Amino acid sequence: MKKRLISLLLAAALVVGLVPAAAAFGDVPAGELSAKLGLLQQLDIIDGYTDGTFRPDKALTRAEFTKLVVTMLGGGDAAELYAGYTIFTDVTSGNWAVGYINYSAKSKESGGLGLVKGYTNGSFRPNATINFGEAVTIVLRALGWSDETVGYNWPTDYITKAAQSGLSDGVTLPAAQPVTRADGARIFYNSLFVAKADGTHIIDDLIGETIESAVIADVSGDGVSLYGYSGTFANAAGLTRDDVGRRYKVTLSKDGGAILRAEALEESGSSVTITYAYYSGDEVTAVDGTVYKVPADTVAYANKDGADSGATTFGAIRDDLSYGDTLRLETDSRGRVTSVVALYGEAAVAVYEPGDTQGEVLAALGAPSGVRIYKNGAETEFSALSEYDVLSYVPGGAVVVSDFKLNAVYTYAVPNSAAPSRIRVYGEMIDLAPCAKTSVAAFKPNTRLCLLFAADGRIAGAKAPDGSRAVGMYTGSSVQFVGGPEVPMKLENIEAGDLVEVSVDGKGEPKASAVRNSAPGKDLDLEKMTLGGEALAPDCALYERAAAGVLPVRISRSDITSDTVAAKDILHVGRNSDGSANLVIFGDVTGDRYEYGRMSYKTDSISVGYIGDHNVMTTVNNIMLDNSKGRTEAPARPSLQLPSGLRESEDERAYYIWAGVLKGEYTNVVGDTSERMLEAKPLEEKYSVGRADFDGSSAVILDGKRVAVADEVQVFIESVSAFMSPDDFGGSVPQMVSAARAQSDKFDVYTANGKVRVIVVK
């Protein structure tokens, strides 16, 4: 009997990679169940009906389930020897299941299996549905367990054992609930991996290598691919697209061709899938505006253009990321990102042309009807999209919508203007998505047109030019457009880091003018969402540019604590072709871009000048910021504005100031890019408060007003000159603040932009 089982398992190992599980039964879609059925079918444990269906919702009878157990144990041939007589009054000779039932009922001492019992009236009730308690009891007995080892409280003890052992994984039913064919398949699949009473497993004769930690790179109809491993594996473990980017302990078949089991290794943390927008420093921003801390040395996996990089770092792959790429971030128990998986793949692109229906556009993308859609950083419905919006979709991700348009003139096309795949715009070659060829070909070279851009920077189409002007930050060799792609171009008389409006001259060359950092003359009412009384467009996007040289960051209304933004704090207002304001770029209106702490200015020689009531250091060798994250040292930007009270002093003197610093990428005149401190903002709003002034752990009452505690607040214990860290409180800032309140009854709090940034425990 065991020899027959081993031969079946080895045969399955050889063929498991040859027959796609999803093709087994017409009424079982690809996924977890179909994968399990694929292996069980190859083991001859479970089969379907002659019409090619499996009928997963049909209840199993006691006779059917008994046959499946005997088959799993390789006892089909032995059952034939027990078919010629009657044990149970309702299972007589000639019944299709008589051999299986008799063989299962006979005691082990009599040569049988000793797995099933009948009723007190001598019947077996072969056509009655088998319930959950009966099913797990029979299978556990088949694995060598008994009342002596499981317990005598039936069926409760057997159901508990099934749950503890993993036999009932994926099946949660009351004891008396009938077991369907789908539930039965899951139980039998699990039985291959559950420990028998002697400590062995049925699957032991089949398994090969165990990969203790593997990251899933892709799951498709072709199988499963793993980062760092060549080829694909047959999917006998039921992995789905939702598992891509997750880390598993993987059990392979003996021939290495199939993944038999995948055990998730995320118990201590979690993972989140995001649609990438951009990074700045160690912050990654998703299209919905959520910001994640991802240091450059974070472990990363990527397979761009089909080339598996194996394990690398986020710093090594981040420059290859495009707006709309899918990232899976794995975090530890404290919420810190421990690894990144970049799910690359060229997006399918479609333009929402006038007259198109939702079904037509999603079909062109190959996207399912229920796919999530993001536009301007917010999730939206298809009905909210506008004509000529560009939709991008990578299988397994979300649809990302770009409404970015750019008036231009293209000078020539490759291979030709009748069937273009690339065109020269602004002196640089830009790729076309396949859907763009017809609409771009309708325009001849050296004529004005309006280009429609996909989220990844490819041109998705063209239409007649309009009066819109695009705004972005010049990098020295390209413009990173606000809410749009990065487009290569060279601009005259514009410095790297400048915010510019871009248009095109008659020769097709770019021309740009710096966006004025001055008031447009109108305040913004955030309660009414009006600019000088004029209603903003419904999809108006809000951005903050905390300092010169920093890419504007998408923000939401809730990020701004005030109800009004003064005209002097508004850098730019962009408009739709109908004249409505659809883009507002602020200066520093939230303060959230700064990192706060205790700043020390260390100098060899200090030169102090005076501007108004402030001192200005014109010579600073380095600046160090102390906070709960540690010490950060960076080159200073010249002429940092400091609070009054500092005076000329001796060499090697350090000044300590509560302040915020803004770090970003700085590009010098020769094009070298490095991270440096761009701005420093001393915290001059100081309040002395008591414990009773705190409104819980989320706010402090200052001068009668409730001021929220910032998410990144710094807490400093003055008596020991040390910072408290949220890491010591499970990553919870409120718990840290609550603990700080218990230390004293006197506190100094420092605020900026309407939020408490520093709490000093006196």
ZAMARGU-4260 file (C-alpha; in steps of 0.2 Angstrom, whole numbers, plus 5000, padded with zeros to 4 digits):
<rodrens>
0) 5000/5000/5000 | 5014/5012/5005 | 5023/5008/4989 | 5008/5012/4978 | 5007/5029/4987
5) 5025/5033/4985 | 5024/5029/4966 | 5008/5041/4965 | 5017/5055/4974 | 5033/5053/4963
10) 5022/5053/4947 | 5014/5069/4953 | 5031/5077/4956 | 5035/5073/4938 | 5019/5080/4930
15) 5014/5094/4942 | 5022/5107/4932 | 5015/5101/4915 | 4996/5103/4918 | 4991/5121/4923
20) 4979/5119/4938 | 4968/5132/4932 | 4963/5122/4917 | 4957/5107/4927 | 4939/5111/4929
25) 4928/5123/4919 | 4918/5129/4935 | 4933/5133/4946 | 4942/5149/4942 | 4961/5151/4943
30) 4966/5153/4961 | 4969/5145/4977 | 4956/5131/4975 | 4961/5127/4957 | 4979/5125/4962
35) 4975/5113/4976 | 4963/5103/4964 | 4977/5102/4951 | 4989/5092/4964 | 4975/5081/4971
40) 4969/5077/4953 | 4986/5072/4948 | 4987/5061/4964 | 4971/5053/4958 | 4963/5058/4975
45) 4949/5069/4967 | 4942/5069/4950 | 4928/5079/4942 | 4913/5075/4931 | 4912/5069/4913
50) 4906/5086/4908 | 4923/5094/4914 | 4915/5102/4929 | 4920/5100/4948 | 4904/5106/4956
55) 4913/5114/4971 | 4897/5119/4980 | 4889/5101/4980 | 4889/5092/4997 | 4899/5076/4998
60) 4891/5061/5004 | 4897/5049/5017 | 4901/5036/5004 | 4910/5048/4993 | 4921/5055/5007
65) 4925/5037/5012 | 4931/5033/4995 | 4942/5049/4994 | 4951/5044/5011 | 4954/5026/5004
70) 4961/5033/4988 | 4972/5046/4997 | 4980/5031/5007 | 4983/5021/4991 | 4970/5008/4995
75) 4960/5007/4980 | 4966/4990/4975 | 4963/4983/4992 | 4945/4989/4993 | 4941/4978/4978
80) 4944/4963/4990 | 4930/4969/5002 | 4917/4971/4989 | 4909/4954/4990 | 4900/4954/5006
85) 4889/4965/5017 | 4894/4974/5034 | 4880/4987/5034 | 4862/4984/5030 | 4861/4998/5018
90) 4878/4995/5009 | 4875/4978/5001 | 4885/4969/4987 | 4883/4978/4971 | 4884/4996/4979
95) 4897/5006/4970 | 4905/5011/4986 | 4904/4994/4996 | 4922/4989/4994 | 4928/5007/5000
100) 4916/5007/5015 | 4919/4989/5021 | 4938/4991/5019 | 4937/5007/5030 | 4926/4999/5043
105) 4936/4983/5046 | 4948/4985/5060 | 4966/4985/5058 | 4968/4968/5066 | 4956/4961/5053
110) 4967/4969/5039 | 4956/4985/5036 | 4959/5003/5040 | 4947/5005/5056 | 4942/5023/5050
115) 4923/5023/5050 | 4908/5017/5060 | 4890/5014/5057 | 4875/5018/5067 | 4867/5008/5081
120) 4853/5001/5069 | 4867/4993/5058 | 4866/5006/5044 | 4879/5017/5037 | 4868/5029/5027
125) 4880/5031/5012 | 4870/5044/5003 | 4868/5056/5018 | 4879/5071/5018 | 4895/5070/5028
130) 4897/5084/5041 | 4913/5093/5046 | 4915/5084/5063 | 4914/5067/5054 | 4925/5072/5040
135) 4940/5078/5050 | 4938/5063/5062 | 4940/5051/5048 | 4955/5060/5040 | 4964/5062/5057
140) 4962/5043/5060 | 4969/5040/5043 | 4984/5050/5048 | 4986/5038/5064 | 4978/5049/5077
145) 4965/5041/5089 | 4954/5045/5104 | 4969/5041/5115 | 4979/5054/5107 | 4966/5067/5102
150) 4953/5066/5116 | 4937/5057/5120 | 4925/5073/5118 | 4919/5070/5101 | 4918/5079/5089
155) 4925/5094/5099 | 4942/5087/5102 | 4944/5081/5084 | 4939/5098/5077 | 4951/5107/5089
160) 4965/5095/5083 | 4961/5099/5065 | 4963/5117/5068 | 4979/5116/5078 | 4987/5104/5065
165) 4982/5114/5050 | 4971/5101/5043 | 4956/5113/5043 | 4965/5128/5036 | 4954/5137/5024
170) 4938/5128/5031 | 4929/5135/5045 | 4912/5126/5048 | 4901/5121/5063 | 4903/5102/5068
175) 4886/5098/5060 | 4888/5108/5044 | 4889/5098/5028 | 4906/5097/5019 | 4906/5103/5001
180) 4917/5096/4987 | 4927/5112/4988 | 4929/5110/5007 | 4934/5092/5005 | 4947/5096/4993
185) 4955/5109/5005 | 4955/5096/5019 | 4963/5083/5008 | 4976/5095/5002 | 4980/5100/5019
190) 4982/5082/5025 | 4997/5080/5013 | 5006/5092/5024 | 4999/5088/5042 | 5010/5078/5054
195) 5004/5061/5056 | 5004/5053/5073 | 5022/5046/5070 | 5029/5063/5066 | 5030/5060/5047
200) 5020/5068/5033 | 5012/5061/5017 | 5021/5074/5007 | 5038/5069/5014 | 5040/5057/4999
205) 5036/5071/4987 | 5045/5087/4993 | 5062/5093/4988 | 5071/5109/4993 | 5064/5121/5006
210) 5067/5140/5003 | 5067/5148/5020 | 5064/5165/5013 | 5058/5169/4996 | 5050/5185/4988
215) 5036/5181/4975 | 5040/5191/4959 | 5025/5186/4949 | 5010/5175/4948 | 5002/5171/4931
220) 4995/5158/4921 | 5012/5152/4917 | 5016/5149/4935 | 5026/5158/4949 | 5042/5166/4948
225) 5053/5171/4963 | 5066/5184/4965 | 5084/5177/4963 | 5078/5161/4955 | 5077/5158/4936
230) 5062/5151/4927 | 5044/5148/4934 | 5037/5136/4946 | 5020/5127/4944 | 5008/5135/4956
235) 5002/5120/4967 | 5002/5131/4983 | 4987/5142/4977 | 4997/5159/4976 | 4988/5173/4968
240) 4993/5191/4961 | 4989/5198/4979 | 5005/5188/4985 | 5017/5196/4973 | 5030/5205/4983
245) 5027/5195/4999 | 5039/5185/5008 | 5036/5166/5010 | 5044/5150/5016 | 5042/5140/5000
250) 5042/5121/4999 | 5047/5114/4981 | 5043/5097/4973 | 5057/5084/4972 | 5060/5089/4954
255) 5060/5107/4958 | 5047/5111/4946 | 5032/5116/4958 | 5029/5126/4973 | 5019/5114/4984
260) 5017/5125/4999 | 5020/5143/5003 | 5020/5149/5022 | 5019/5168/5024 | 5033/5176/5034
265) 5024/5192/5039 | 5018/5187/5056 | 5029/5201/5065 | 5025/5215/5053 | 5014/5219/5038
270) 5015/5225/5020 | 5006/5238/5010 | 5005/5240/4991 | 5007/5258/4985 | 5006/5267/4968
275) 5022/5277/4967 | 5022/5295/4964 | 5040/5301/4968 | 5053/5301/4981 | 5063/5315/4990
280) 5077/5311/5002 | 5071/5296/5012 | 5053/5299/5009 | 5042/5290/4996 | 5026/5298/4991
285) 5011/5287/4984 | 4999/5295/4971 | 4986/5296/4985 | 4998/5308/4995 | 5003/5296/5008
290) 5021/5297/5013 | 5032/5283/5018 | 5050/5283/5026 | 5061/5272/5015 | 5080/5275/5018
295) 5091/5272/5003 | 5099/5257/5011 | 5083/5247/5013 | 5083/5230/5005 | 5075/5230/4988
300) 5070/5218/4974 | 5066/5223/4956 | 5065/5214/4939 | 5064/5229/4927 | 5063/5224/4909
305) 5063/5206/4914 | 5080/5206/4922 | 5080/5200/4940 | 5091/5210/4951 | 5091/5199/4966
310) 5092/5208/4982 | 5099/5226/4980 | 5095/5243/4989 | 5081/5255/4987 | 5094/5268/4983
315) 5100/5258/4968 | 5083/5256/4960 | 5074/5272/4964 | 5080/5282/4949 | 5072/5269/4938
320) 5055/5271/4946 | 5041/5280/4936 | 5025/5288/4942 | 5012/5274/4942 | 5024/5260/4946
325) 5018/5248/4960 | 5028/5245/4976 | 5025/5233/4990 | 5033/5239/5006 | 5036/5226/5020
330) 5036/5233/5037 | 5041/5227/5054 | 5030/5226/5070 | 5034/5245/5073 | 5029/5250/5056
335) 5047/5253/5049 | 5049/5248/5031 | 5061/5233/5030 | 5061/5229/5011 | 5054/5235/4995
340) 5048/5226/4980 | 5046/5235/4964 | 5033/5227/4953 | 5039/5234/4936 | 5030/5231/4920
345) 5026/5243/4905 | 5009/5249/4908 | 4995/5248/4895 | 4989/5265/4891 | 4973/5272/4884
350) 4966/5289/4880 | 4948/5293/4886 | 4942/5300/4869 | 4926/5309/4867 | 4912/5296/4866
355) 4921/5282/4874 | 4912/5271/4887 | 4920/5265/4903 | 4919/5247/4897 | 4928/5252/4881
360) 4942/5261/4889 | 4945/5247/4903 | 4945/5234/4890 | 4958/5243/4880 | 4969/5243/4896
365) 4965/5225/4900 | 4959/5231/4917 | 4945/5223/4927 | 4929/5232/4929 | 4931/5234/4948
370) 4949/5241/4947 | 4954/5256/4958 | 4956/5272/4949 | 4968/5287/4955 | 4968/5304/4948
375) 4978/5319/4955 | 4983/5308/4969 | 4965/5304/4975 | 4954/5288/4972 | 4940/5292/4960
380) 4926/5285/4950 | 4927/5283/4931 | 4912/5295/4929 | 4923/5309/4937 | 4936/5308/4923
385) 4937/5321/4909 | 4939/5318/4890 | 4957/5316/4885 | 4963/5310/4902 | 4976/5296/4900
390) 4974/5280/4909 | 4988/5268/4913 | 4987/5250/4920 | 5000/5237/4925 | 4991/5220/4929
395) 4989/5218/4948 | 4990/5237/4951 | 4978/5252/4950 | 4973/5263/4935 | 4983/5279/4936
400) 4975/5294/4927 | 4986/5308/4920 | 4978/5324/4914 | 4994/5332/4910 | 4995/5341/4893
405) 5009/5350/4885 | 5008/5361/4870 | 5023/5358/4859 | 5030/5356/4841 | 5039/5340/4836
410) 5053/5342/4823 | 5053/5324/4817 | 5048/5306/4820 | 5056/5289/4821 | 5054/5279/4810
415) 5043/5291/4801 | 5029/5304/4803 | 5016/5291/4796 | 5019/5278/4809 | 5029/5286/4823
420) 5036/5277/4838 | 5047/5291/4845 | 5046/5310/4841 | 5059/5324/4845 | 5051/5337/4856
425) 5060/5351/4865 | 5076/5345/4857 | 5074/5327/4865 | 5067/5311/4859 | 5052/5305/4869
430) 5043/5288/4867 | 5026/5285/4861 | 5014/5273/4869 | 5006/5262/4855 | 4989/5271/4857
435) 4997/5287/4852 | 5003/5283/4834 | 4987/5287/4825 | 4983/5304/4834 | 5001/5310/4833
440) 5002/5305/4814 | 4988/5317/4811 | 4999/5331/4814 | 5014/5335/4803 | 5031/5340/4809
445) 5034/5358/4814 | 5015/5361/4817 | 5009/5365/4835 | 4999/5352/4844 | 4994/5347/4862
450) 5003/5331/4868 | 4994/5320/4880 | 5006/5312/4893 | 5004/5295/4902 | 5009/5294/4920
455) 5026/5285/4915 | 5031/5300/4904 | 5027/5292/4887 | 5016/5302/4875 | 4999/5294/4874
460) 4991/5305/4861 | 4989/5322/4853 | 4975/5334/4850 | 4973/5352/4844 | 4983/5364/4855
465) 4975/5374/4868 | 4980/5389/4879 | 4986/5379/4894 | 5004/5381/4901 | 5013/5368/4912
470) 5022/5372/4928 | 5037/5362/4934 | 5054/5362/4943 | 5070/5363/4932 | 5083/5350/4936
475) 5097/5357/4925 | 5093/5344/4911 | 5074/5341/4912 | 5058/5348/4920 | 5049/5338/4933
480) 5031/5344/4930 | 5020/5347/4944 | 5007/5333/4943 | 5015/5326/4927 | 5030/5317/4921
485) 5049/5322/4920 | 5052/5328/4902 | 5070/5330/4896 | 5074/5348/4890 | 5087/5362/4891
490) 5082/5379/4896 | 5091/5395/4894 | 5093/5408/4908 | 5085/5396/4920 | 5094/5389/4936
495) 5092/5371/4942 | 5079/5372/4956 | 5069/5386/4948 | 5050/5384/4947 | 5045/5388/4929
500) 5031/5389/4917 | 5035/5380/4900 | 5028/5384/4883 | 5035/5382/4865 | 5042/5394/4852
505) 5038/5393/4833 | 5053/5383/4830 | 5048/5369/4842 | 5061/5375/4855 | 5056/5376/4874
510) 5054/5393/4882 | 5052/5396/4900 | 5049/5409/4913 | 5052/5408/4931 | 5036/5407/4942
515) 5035/5423/4952 | 5037/5420/4971 | 5025/5434/4975 | 5007/5436/4980 | 4994/5434/4966
520) 4984/5447/4975 | 4970/5435/4981 | 4968/5425/4997 | 4962/5407/4997 | 4947/5403/5008
525) 4949/5385/5012 | 4932/5383/5020 | 4923/5388/5004 | 4938/5383/4992 | 4937/5399/4983
530) 4952/5411/4978 | 4947/5429/4980 | 4929/5423/4978 | 4931/5413/4963 | 4927/5394/4965
535) 4942/5382/4962 | 4939/5368/4949 | 4932/5352/4958 | 4948/5343/4954 | 4960/5357/4959
540) 4976/5350/4966 | 4985/5358/4981 | 5004/5358/4982 | 5017/5364/4994 | 5035/5370/4990
545) 5043/5372/5007 | 5059/5380/5000 | 5068/5384/4983 | 5075/5369/4975 | 5063/5357/4982
550) 5050/5348/4971 | 5032/5354/4976 | 5023/5340/4986 | 5005/5336/4985 | 4995/5340/5001
555) 4977/5339/5006 | 4966/5352/5014 | 4967/5344/5031 | 4986/5347/5031 | 4984/5365/5033
560) 4978/5371/5050 | 4971/5388/5045 | 4955/5392/5036 | 4964/5405/5025 | 4980/5405/5015
565) 4986/5423/5012 | 4990/5428/4995 | 5009/5431/5000 | 5010/5412/5003 | 5003/5407/4986
570) 5017/5405/4973 | 5007/5400/4958 | 4989/5397/4952 | 4987/5386/4936 | 4971/5385/4926
575) 4961/5374/4915 | 4958/5378/4897 | 4941/5385/4903 | 4950/5397/4915 | 4945/5388/4931
580) 4959/5386/4944 | 4965/5368/4944 | 4982/5370/4952 | 4988/5380/4967 | 5006/5379/4973
585) 5009/5386/4991 | 5025/5391/5000 | 5028/5383/5017 | 5010/5382/5023 | 5011/5366/5033
590) 5028/5365/5041 | 5027/5346/5039 | 5042/5345/5026 | 5054/5350/5040 | 5063/5339/5052
595) 5063/5346/5070 | 5075/5345/5084 | 5089/5354/5093 | 5101/5361/5081 | 5119/5365/5085
600) 5129/5377/5074 | 5147/5372/5075 | 5160/5385/5068 | 5178/5388/5067 | 5176/5406/5065
605) 5160/5415/5066 | 5155/5431/5056 | 5139/5439/5062 | 5130/5452/5053 | 5114/5461/5056
610) 5098/5462/5046 | 5083/5470/5055 | 5081/5461/5072 | 5090/5446/5066 | 5108/5440/5066
615) 5115/5431/5050 | 5129/5419/5050 | 5139/5420/5034 | 5152/5407/5039 | 5146/5391/5045
620) 5156/5375/5043 | 5143/5362/5048 | 5126/5360/5056 | 5120/5346/5067 | 5102/5342/5072
625) 5099/5331/5087 | 5082/5322/5089 | 5074/5305/5093 | 5080/5299/5076 | 5099/5302/5080
630) 5111/5315/5075 | 5111/5322/5057 | 5126/5332/5051 | 5125/5341/5034 | 5133/5356/5025
635) 5125/5372/5028 | 5117/5384/5015 | 5125/5401/5017 | 5116/5415/5026 | 5105/5405/5037
640) 5093/5417/5047 | 5095/5415/5065 | 5085/5422/5080 | 5090/5437/5089 | 5101/5436/5104
645) 5116/5427/5096 | 5132/5437/5097 | 5149/5436/5091 | 5159/5423/5101 | 5175/5413/5102
650) 5180/5400/5090 | 5174/5382/5092 | 5158/5388/5100 | 5142/5378/5097 | 5125/5386/5098
655) 5109/5376/5102 | 5093/5381/5095 | 5076/5372/5093 | 5073/5372/5075 | 5067/5363/5059
660) 5078/5359/5044 | 5074/5355/5027 | 5084/5343/5017 | 5084/5340/4999 | 5094/5337/4983
665) 5105/5350/4978 | 5113/5351/4960 | 5128/5362/4958 | 5133/5371/4942 | 5142/5356/4934
670) 5127/5345/4937 | 5133/5335/4952 | 5118/5331/4964 | 5119/5328/4983 | 5108/5329/4998
675) 5111/5344/5009 | 5102/5355/5021 | 5092/5368/5011 | 5084/5378/5024 | 5084/5380/5043
680) 5068/5387/5052 | 5071/5392/5071 | 5056/5388/5082 | 5052/5405/5090 | 5034/5402/5096
685) 5037/5396/5113 | 5024/5392/5127 | 5026/5387/5145 | 5012/5375/5150 | 5007/5363/5163
690) 5001/5345/5163 | 4983/5351/5163 | 4985/5361/5147 | 4987/5345/5137 | 4971/5339/5128
695) 4974/5321/5130 | 4990/5316/5119 | 4984/5324/5103 | 4984/5343/5107 | 4989/5357/5119
700) 4978/5372/5124 | 4989/5387/5120 | 4981/5405/5124 | 4964/5397/5124 | 4966/5388/5107
705) 4968/5370/5104 | 4984/5366/5094 | 4987/5349/5087 | 5003/5339/5092 | 5012/5335/5075
710) 5014/5317/5070 | 5033/5319/5070 | 5034/5329/5087 | 5050/5328/5096 | 5050/5326/5115
715) 5065/5331/5125 | 5068/5327/5144 | 5079/5342/5149 | 5085/5335/5166 | 5094/5321/5157
720) 5097/5329/5140 | 5089/5315/5130 | 5075/5313/5118 | 5061/5301/5120 | 5059/5289/5105
725) 5042/5283/5098 | 5051/5266/5095 | 5051/5263/5113 | 5032/5264/5113 | 5028/5253/5098
730) 5030/5267/5086 | 5015/5276/5094 | 5018/5295/5096 | 5002/5297/5107 | 5009/5284/5119
735) 5026/5293/5119 | 5017/5310/5123 | 5007/5302/5137 | 5022/5295/5145 | 5031/5312/5144
740) 5016/5320/5153 | 5019/5309/5167 | 5037/5315/5169 | 5033/5332/5176 | 5020/5346/5178
745) 5031/5359/5168 | 5034/5359/5150 | 5040/5371/5136 | 5031/5368/5119 | 5037/5375/5102
750) 5025/5377/5088 | 5026/5381/5069 | 5013/5382/5056 | 4999/5379/5069 | 5006/5362/5076
755) 5016/5358/5091 | 5033/5352/5085 | 5044/5351/5101 | 5039/5347/5119 | 5053/5350/5132
760) 5050/5341/5149 | 5056/5353/5162
</rodrens>
